[in-house]
Amino acid sequence: MAMAAIASETTAVKVSTTPIFREIPLGQARKDFQVLLRVEAPAVATHRVPIDVVAVLDVSGSMNDPEKRPSRLGLLKMAAKFMVAKLDDGDRLSIVAFNDRPIKELSSGLLYMSGNGRRNAINVIDKLEARGGTALLPALEEAVKILDGRPGDGRNRLGFIVLLTDGEESMGFFGRESIHGVLGKYPIHTIGLGGAHDPEALLYIAQESHGTYSFVDNENADKLAGALVVCLGGLTTVAAVDTRVVLKAAGSEPNGVRIDRIDSGGYGSFVSCGGASCEVAVGELYAGEVKHFIVHLHVPSTSSVEDSYYYCDHTACDRHRRRHEQHLLAVGYSYSHHSGTPAITVEAPSVFIQRTPERQALPHPSAEVLHHIVRFELVDVVAGLVHSGQLSVVKDAGELLQVRWEEFRAYHQFWGGLDMGALEMEVDAMVGSLRKGTVAFVHAWVSSHQMQRATSLGSPEKAVAEYLTPAMELLLEEALRLPPVVEMTTTVGGTAGVQVSGCVEMKMIDRRLELWSKVRRDVQQLTATAADGEEHLAAVFQEASLEAIENAMHRDIYLVPLCTYFSKLIYS
């Protein structure tokens, strides 16, 4: 193992491989031999570094429908305040409010989430008002400008954009070439609220920027905060950046092993030198994440491979028993704990398979590899329907997807060891949503599986369980326990419709928020630094302590706008 920097066992990214077969006959060539590539992030982001988040918030007129209480604007404010509560002191947040243009007077620059910065962010959120139309591109351009404009070392901080909207683009989004420059710089995580937003536009933004697309439907609009923190749980626990895997095929053309292609979903990959090598650009990894990719190889028969690619295991080598192993791939990868730190370069174990005499039966394929092969194939089928527009224009879109699934299942029915029960349940959910006239579910499903990350599928509770990290699960549980949104009203006589007794002084709230944030950070480090035998005790203590801290922070977070509101009533 060669390293340019040192990573401990608990903080290291790990890469492993699993061939579809452990062995193949000596004289047999395999034109499509699959190898599962697994990239695993460390469980805890012990090198957590501050991040910059730009929240692009839709405040168009549709966000304040008088017939809906709480309004979508009220739900958006609740979600945004929860984000303020969850960001650490060193993180920065900028708010870009927009309708048919970015609204400067309702926005902010990057604010540190400590002291006055946290309070100022809450005050900006409370001032949001809904009016006008919806134009996504100018707002995204403003968000990129904020991140591009960071001075000096600020550009080394990880930057993310989170877009929340309930409206359909009204300014010719897809017809403007400048969108490509906007989408190529920072991951944009899009969240659609209700049934009127444009899932096609939001999925496109997410895919082009390597972000994710989520949505909450009308029935689950009150869970918008949950959809937001499923995303936030990843952004605040980045464990590695600039992660890249490089594979090199054994042998030389035209008689050696050749890499034909890689199934990498939403992650960039390319094959070079006529199949001699390939690279997968994974980028940021959240703590606890696992990514899977399928590498497709051409493995030649023994008659076209030099003998030097094989060796005999002499412990079992006689004229009756002979064991040969063929070298298929060399595996290397690199990553950093955060931008600006030295890259850690690792040489992972190579891929070998056994070559056995012709008379031996071919072993059963790996069930795990089959599962991922078929999932990639199904995602390609569904994504093809989405991008062709057939699900949006065909009246019986649910039936169309059902027919494609039946064809897909029939094609794979003789694949031994393959259980398609879980996939069928997911397809049934998509078909059901299409029959109800909801195409957003299918778009969010595609986004989730292409990026192998959790997204809200109508409700954050429907996120794909295998993609939820521990941090996401913790934040989601907290978000779902939030009290209902109470929107303040004023009666004709000027008396507030919500009564609060005894506002705490604002400076005291600011100080308490700083202290709670520091204590939370210290507690989170306890499990990572626990000595042997103390992990369980530390985990129990952490869980109990964090719950108490979060409850206290929530109380202070939501006191800020109430105190501001009633102070205005008293002194106006």
C-alpha positions in Angstrom: 0.0 0.0 0.0 1.5 3.3 -1.1 0.3 6.5 0.4 1.0 10.2 -0.1 -0.7 10.8 3.2 -1.6 8.6 6.2 -5.2 7.4 6.9 -6.1 5.4 9.9 -8.3 2.3 9.6 -11.3 4.2 11.0 -11.0 7.1 8.6 -9.9 5.4 5.4 -11.9 5.0 2.3 -12.0 1.3 1.3 -12.3 -0.2 -2.2 -12.9 -3.9 -2.9 -14.0 -6.1 -5.8 -16.1 -9.2 -6.4 -16.0 -11.1 -9.8 -19.2 -12.5 -11.1 -17.6 -16.0 -11.1 -14.7 -17.2 -8.9 -13.4 -19.4 -11.7 -13.9 -20.1 -15.5 -12.6 -23.0 -17.6 -9.1 -22.7 -19.0 -10.0 -22.7 -22.7 -13.0 -20.5 -22.5 -13.2 -16.8 -23.4 -15.7 -14.5 -21.7 -16.9 -11.6 -23.8 -18.7 -9.9 -20.9 -17.2 -10.8 -17.5 -18.5 -8.5 -14.8 -16.7 -7.3 -11.7 -18.4 -5.5 -8.9 -16.5 -2.5 -7.7 -17.4 -1.4 -4.1 -16.3 2.0 -2.7 -17.0 2.5 1.0 -16.6 5.7 3.0 -15.6 5.6 6.7 -18.5 5.4 9.1 -17.7 8.7 10.9 -16.5 11.9 9.3 -13.8 12.6 11.9 -12.2 15.1 9.6 -15.4 17.1 9.3 -14.6 20.5 7.8 -16.9 23.5 7.5 -19.0 23.8 4.4 -20.8 26.7 2.5 -24.4 26.2 1.6 -26.5 28.5 -0.6 -30.2 27.9 0.0 -32.2 29.0 -3.1 -35.8 29.5 -1.8 -38.8 30.0 -4.0 -41.0 32.8 -2.7 -43.3 33.1 -5.8 -47.0 33.8 -5.3 -48.0 30.1 -5.3 -46.1 29.6 -2.0 -48.8 31.5 -0.1 -52.1 30.0 -1.2 -54.7 31.5 1.2 -56.8 28.3 1.0 -53.9 26.2 2.4 -52.9 26.5 6.0 -50.1 26.1 6.9 -49.0 27.7 3.7 -46.1 26.3 1.7 -44.1 29.5 2.6 -44.7 28.6 6.3 -43.4 25.1 5.7 -40.4 26.4 3.8 -39.6 28.7 6.6 -39.8 25.9 9.2 -37.5 23.7 7.0 -35.0 26.5 6.5 -34.8 27.2 10.3 -34.2 23.6 10.9 -31.3 23.8 8.5 -30.0 26.8 10.5 -30.2 24.7 13.7 -28.3 21.8 12.1 -25.3 23.6 10.6 -22.2 23.9 12.8 -20.6 27.1 13.9 -17.9 27.0 11.2 -20.5 26.4 8.4 -21.8 29.3 6.4 -25.2 29.7 4.9 -26.5 32.1 2.3 -30.1 32.6 1.4 -31.2 33.5 -2.1 -34.9 34.3 -2.2 -36.4 34.4 -5.7 -39.6 34.6 -7.7 -39.2 35.8 -11.3 -35.8 37.3 -10.2 -33.5 37.0 -7.2 -34.8 39.3 -4.5 -31.8 41.1 -3.0 -33.8 42.6 -0.1 -34.9 39.2 1.1 -31.5 37.5 0.7 -28.2 37.4 2.5 -24.6 36.8 1.8 -22.7 33.9 3.4 -23.3 34.0 7.2 -21.4 32.0 9.8 -23.8 29.8 11.8 -22.7 31.1 15.1 -23.8 34.0 17.2 -25.3 36.9 15.2 -24.9 35.0 12.0 -27.4 32.3 13.1 -29.8 34.9 14.4 -29.5 37.0 11.2 -30.2 34.0 9.0 -33.4 33.3 11.0 -34.4 37.0 10.7 -33.9 36.8 6.9 -36.1 33.7 6.8 -38.8 35.3 8.8 -39.0 38.2 6.4 -39.7 36.1 3.3 -42.8 37.1 1.5 -44.5 35.3 -1.4 -45.3 37.1 -4.7 -44.6 37.0 -8.4 -43.7 34.2 -10.9 -40.9 31.5 -11.0 -37.6 31.8 -12.8 -35.0 29.2 -11.8 -32.0 30.2 -13.9 -31.4 33.8 -12.6 -31.6 32.5 -9.0 -29.1 29.7 -9.7 -26.8 32.1 -11.4 -26.9 34.3 -8.3 -26.1 31.3 -6.1 -23.1 30.3 -8.2 -21.9 34.0 -8.1 -21.9 33.9 -4.3 -19.8 30.7 -4.2 -17.5 31.9 -7.0 -17.0 35.2 -5.1 -15.5 33.7 -2.0 -12.1 35.3 -1.4 -8.8 33.5 -0.8 -9.0 30.2 1.0 -12.8 30.4 1.0 -12.8 28.8 -2.4 -11.2 25.6 -0.9 -14.3 25.1 1.3 -16.9 22.7 -0.1 -19.8 24.6 -1.7 -23.3 23.2 -2.2 -26.6 24.7 -3.5 -30.0 23.5 -2.3 -33.0 24.6 -4.3 -36.5 24.4 -2.9 -39.4 25.3 -5.2 -43.1 24.6 -5.7 -43.6 26.2 -9.2 -43.1 25.4 -12.8 -40.4 27.3 -14.6 -41.9 30.2 -16.5 -38.9 31.8 -18.2 -37.8 29.3 -20.9 -35.3 27.4 -18.7 -34.3 24.7 -21.2 -33.9 27.2 -24.1 -31.0 29.1 -22.5 -27.5 28.0 -23.2 -26.0 29.7 -20.1 -27.6 27.0 -17.9 -24.7 24.7 -18.8 -22.1 27.0 -17.2 -24.2 27.3 -14.1 -24.6 23.5 -13.6 -21.0 22.6 -14.0 -19.5 24.1 -10.9 -21.3 23.0 -7.7 -23.6 20.1 -6.8 -27.2 21.4 -6.8 -29.7 19.4 -4.7 -33.2 20.2 -5.9 -36.4 19.7 -3.8 -39.9 20.0 -5.4 -42.8 20.9 -3.2 -46.4 19.8 -4.1 -47.8 18.7 -7.5 -47.3 21.8 -9.6 -43.5 21.9 -9.7 -41.6 20.7 -12.8 -39.8 17.4 -12.1 -38.2 17.3 -15.5 -36.4 20.6 -14.9 -35.4 19.7 -11.3 -34.0 16.3 -12.3 -32.1 17.8 -15.2 -30.5 20.4 -12.8 -29.6 17.7 -10.4 -28.1 15.3 -13.0 -26.0 17.9 -14.7 -24.6 19.2 -11.5 -24.1 15.8 -9.8 -26.7 16.6 -7.2 -30.0 14.9 -6.3 -33.7 15.5 -6.9 -36.3 15.0 -4.2 -39.9 15.9 -3.8 -42.7 16.0 -1.3 -46.3 15.6 -2.5 -49.3 17.6 -1.4 -50.2 15.0 1.3 -46.8 15.2 2.8 -46.0 18.9 2.4 -45.7 19.2 6.2 -42.6 16.9 6.0 -40.6 19.3 3.8 -38.1 19.7 6.6 -37.5 16.0 6.5 -36.8 16.0 2.8 -34.3 18.8 3.3 -32.4 17.2 6.2 -32.1 13.9 4.3 -29.9 15.9 1.9 -28.3 18.0 4.7 -27.4 14.8 6.6 -25.0 14.0 3.8 -23.6 17.5 3.2 -22.7 18.0 6.9 -20.9 14.6 7.0 -18.6 14.6 4.0 -15.8 12.1 4.9 -13.8 12.2 1.6 -13.5 14.4 -1.5 -12.0 14.0 -4.9 -12.4 10.2 -4.7 -11.2 8.4 -7.8 -10.7 4.8 -8.7 -8.3 3.7 -11.4 -8.4 0.2 -12.9 -5.7 -1.3 -15.2 -6.3 -4.4 -17.3 -3.7 -7.2 -17.1 -1.9 -8.2 -20.3 -1.5 -6.2 -23.5 -3.6 -5.9 -26.6 -4.6 -7.7 -28.7 -4.4 -10.8 -26.5 -4.9 -9.5 -23.0 -7.8 -8.6 -20.7 -9.8 -5.6 -22.0 -12.0 -3.2 -20.1 -15.1 -2.6 -22.3 -17.3 -0.3 -20.2 -18.4 0.7 -16.7 -21.9 1.0 -15.3 -21.4 4.1 -13.1 -24.9 5.7 -13.0 -24.6 9.4 -12.3 -20.9 9.3 -11.7 -18.4 10.1 -14.4 -16.3 7.3 -15.8 -14.2 6.7 -18.9 -12.2 3.9 -20.6 -8.9 4.8 -22.2 -6.1 3.3 -24.1 -8.3 0.8 -26.0 -9.5 -0.8 -22.8 -6.2 -0.9 -21.0 -7.4 1.3 -18.2 -10.4 3.2 -16.8 -11.3 5.7 -14.1 -14.4 6.3 -12.0 -14.8 9.8 -10.5 -16.8 9.4 -7.3 -16.1 12.8 -5.8 -17.5 13.5 -2.4 -18.4 10.6 -0.1 -20.7 11.0 2.9 -19.8 9.2 6.1 -21.3 5.7 6.0 -21.9 5.7 2.2 -21.2 2.7 0.0 -21.1 3.0 -3.8 -21.3 0.1 -6.3 -20.2 0.0 -9.9 -20.0 -2.7 -12.5 -16.9 -3.2 -14.7 -17.4 -5.1 -17.9 -14.3 -7.1 -19.1 -13.4 -9.1 -22.1 -11.4 -12.1 -20.7 -9.6 -14.1 -23.4 -9.3 -17.8 -23.6 -6.0 -19.5 -22.4 -4.9 -20.1 -26.0 -4.6 -16.3 -26.5 -3.0 -15.4 -23.2 0.6 -15.7 -22.4 1.6 -18.3 -19.8 3.2 -15.7 -17.6 -0.3 -14.5 -16.6 -0.8 -17.7 -14.7 0.9 -19.4 -11.8 0.7 -22.8 -10.3 -0.1 -23.2 -6.6 2.5 -25.8 -5.8 0.8 -26.9 -2.6 -1.9 -28.4 -4.9 0.1 -28.9 -8.1 0.5 -32.4 -9.4 -0.5 -34.0 -12.6 -4.0 -34.6 -11.3 -4.7 -31.3 -9.6 -3.5 -28.1 -11.1 -4.6 -24.6 -10.0 -4.1 -21.5 -12.1 -5.0 -18.0 -11.3 -5.4 -15.3 -13.9 -4.7 -11.6 -13.1 -7.6 -9.5 -14.5 -7.2 -6.0 -13.0 -4.9 -3.9 -10.9 -6.9 -1.6 -8.6 -5.8 1.8 -7.2 -7.6 4.8 -5.8 -7.1 8.2 -4.3 -9.0 10.6 -2.1 -8.6 13.5 0.3 -10.2 14.2 3.7 -11.1 17.7 2.5 -10.0 20.2 -0.1 -6.5 21.5 0.2 -5.1 18.5 2.0 -2.7 16.0 0.4 -4.2 13.2 -1.6 -4.1 9.7 -0.1 -3.2 7.2 -2.8 -3.9 3.5 -2.1 -3.1 0.3 -4.0 -6.0 -2.1 -3.4 -5.9 -5.9 -3.9 -5.9 -6.9 -7.5 -8.6 -9.0 -9.2 -7.7 -12.6 -9.9 -9.8 -15.6 -11.0 -9.1 -19.2 -11.0 -8.8 -21.0 -14.4 -10.0 -24.6 -14.1 -9.9 -27.6 -16.5 -12.8 -27.7 -19.0 -14.4 -30.8 -17.4 -15.3 -28.9 -14.2 -18.8 -27.4 -14.0 -19.1 -23.6 -14.1 -19.8 -22.4 -10.5 -22.9 -20.3 -9.6 -22.6 -16.6 -10.2 -22.3 -14.2 -7.2 -25.8 -13.2 -6.1 -24.5 -9.8 -5.0 -23.0 -9.1 -8.3 -26.2 -10.2 -10.1 -28.3 -7.9 -7.9 -26.2 -4.8 -8.9 -26.0 -5.7 -12.6 -29.8 -6.0 -12.8 -30.4 -2.8 -10.8 -28.2 -0.8 -13.2 -30.1 -2.3 -16.1 -33.5 -1.4 -14.6 -32.4 2.1 -13.8 -31.3 2.5 -17.5 -34.7 1.3 -18.6 -36.7 3.7 -16.4 -34.3 6.6 -17.1 -34.8 6.0 -20.8 -38.5 6.4 -20.4 -38.1 9.5 -18.3 -35.7 11.2 -20.8 -37.7 10.3 -23.8 -40.7 12.1 -22.3 -43.0 9.1 -22.8 -44.1 9.0 -19.1 -45.2 12.7 -19.4 -47.1 12.5 -22.6 -48.6 9.0 -22.7 -52.0 8.8 -21.1 -51.4 5.3 -19.7 -47.8 5.9 -18.5 -48.3 3.4 -15.7 -49.3 0.7 -18.1 -46.3 1.5 -20.3 -43.9 1.1 -17.4 -45.7 -2.1 -16.3 -45.2 -3.6 -19.8 -41.5 -2.7 -19.8 -41.1 -4.3 -16.4 -42.8 -7.5 -17.6 -40.4 -7.7 -20.6 -37.5 -7.0 -18.3 -38.5 -9.7 -15.8 -39.1 -12.2 -18.6 -35.6 -11.6 -20.0 -34.0 -12.3 -16.6 -36.2 -15.1 -15.5 -33.6 -17.8 -16.1 -30.8 -16.0 -14.2 -30.1 -18.4 -11.4 -29.7 -17.0 -7.9 -31.4 -13.7 -8.8 -34.2 -12.5 -6.4 -36.2 -9.7 -8.1 -38.8 -9.4 -5.3 -37.4 -6.1 -4.0 -37.2 -4.6 -7.5 -40.7 -5.6 -8.2 -41.9 -3.7 -5.2 -40.1 -0.6 -6.3 -41.6 -0.9 -9.8 -45.1 -1.4 -8.3 -44.7 1.9 -6.4 -43.6 3.7 -9.5 -46.5 2.2 -11.6 -48.9 3.2 -8.8 -47.7 6.8 -8.8 -48.0 7.1 -12.6 -51.6 5.7 -12.5 -52.4 8.6 -10.0 -50.9 11.1 -12.5 -47.7 11.7 -10.5 -44.5 11.5 -12.6 -42.3 13.1 -9.9 -41.9 9.8 -8.0 -40.3 8.1 -11.0 -37.9 11.1 -11.5 -36.8 11.1 -7.9 -36.4 7.3 -8.0 -34.1 7.6 -11.0 -32.1 10.3 -9.2 -31.7 8.3 -6.1 -30.4 5.2 -7.9 -28.2 7.0 -10.3 -26.4 8.8 -7.5 -26.9 5.9 -5.0 -28.1 8.5 -2.5 -31.3 8.9 -0.5 -34.0 11.2 -1.9 -37.5 12.0 -0.7 -39.9 10.0 -2.8 -43.1 11.9 -2.2 -42.2 11.6 1.5 -38.8 11.5 3.2 -40.0 8.3 5.0 -40.1 6.6 1.5 -36.4 7.2 0.8 -34.5 4.0 -0.3 -33.4 2.5 3.0 -30.0 1.2 1.8 -28.9 4.8 0.9 -29.8 6.4 4.2 -26.7 7.0 6.3 -26.8 7.1 10.1 -26.6 10.9 10.1 -29.5 11.1 7.7 -31.6 8.8 9.8 -30.9 10.8 12.9 -31.8 14.1 11.4 -34.9 12.7 9.7 -36.1 11.4 13.1 -35.7 14.8 14.6 -37.4 16.6 11.7 -40.4 14.3 11.8 -40.8 15.2 15.5 -41.0 19.0 14.8 -44.2 20.6 16.1 -46.8 21.7 13.5 -46.2 25.0 11.8 -48.1 27.9 13.5 -48.3 31.0 11.4 -48.8 34.1 13.4 -51.7 36.3 12.6 -52.9 39.7 13.9 -56.5 40.4 14.8 -58.4 43.6 13.7 -57.6 45.3 17.0 -53.9 44.7 16.5 -53.5 41.8 19.1 -51.4 38.9 18.1 -53.2 35.6 17.5 -50.3 33.7 19.2 -49.4 34.5 22.8 -45.9 34.2 24.2 -45.1 35.1 27.8 -41.7 36.5 28.7 -39.3 36.8 25.8 -35.7 35.9 26.6 -33.2 38.6 25.7 -31.8 38.2 22.2 -28.1 38.3 23.3 -28.7 35.5 25.8 -30.3 33.4 23.0 -27.3 34.0 20.8 -24.9 33.0 23.5 -26.8 29.9 24.3 -26.9 28.8 20.7 -23.1 29.1 20.5 -22.7 27.0 23.6 -25.1 24.3 22.4 -23.4 24.1 19.1 -20.0 23.7 20.8 -21.3 21.0 23.2 -22.9 19.1 20.3 -19.6 19.1 18.4 -17.7 17.8 21.4 -20.3 15.0 22.0 -20.2 13.9 18.4 -16.4 13.3 18.7 -16.8 11.1 21.7 -17.7 7.9 19.9 -14.9 8.4 17.3 -12.2 8.7 20.0 -13.6 6.2 22.5 -11.0 3.6 23.7 -11.5 -0.1 23.2 -14.4 -1.5 25.2 -15.9 2.0 25.6 -17.7 2.3 22.2 -21.1 1.1 23.5 -21.1 3.4 26.5 -20.0 6.3 24.4 -22.7 5.6 21.8 -25.4 5.5 24.5 -24.1 8.7 26.0 -23.9 10.4 22.7 -27.5 9.5 21.7 -29.0 10.7 25.0 -26.9 13.9 25.1 -27.5 14.8 21.4 -31.3 14.5 21.9 -31.2 16.8 24.9 -28.9 19.3 23.1 -31.1 19.3 20.0 -34.3 19.9 22.0 -32.6 22.9 23.7 -31.3 24.3 20.4 -34.8 24.0 18.8 -36.3 25.9 21.7 -33.9 28.8 21.3 -34.0 28.8 17.5 -37.8 29.2 17.5 -37.7 31.8 20.3 -35.8 34.2 18.1 -38.6 35.0 15.6 -41.2 35.0 18.3 -39.3 37.5 20.4 -38.6 39.7 17.3 -42.3 39.6 16.4 -43.6 40.5 19.8 -41.0 43.2 20.4 -42.3 44.9 17.3 -45.8 44.7 18.6 -44.8 46.2 22.0 -42.7 49.0 20.8 -44.5 50.0 17.6 
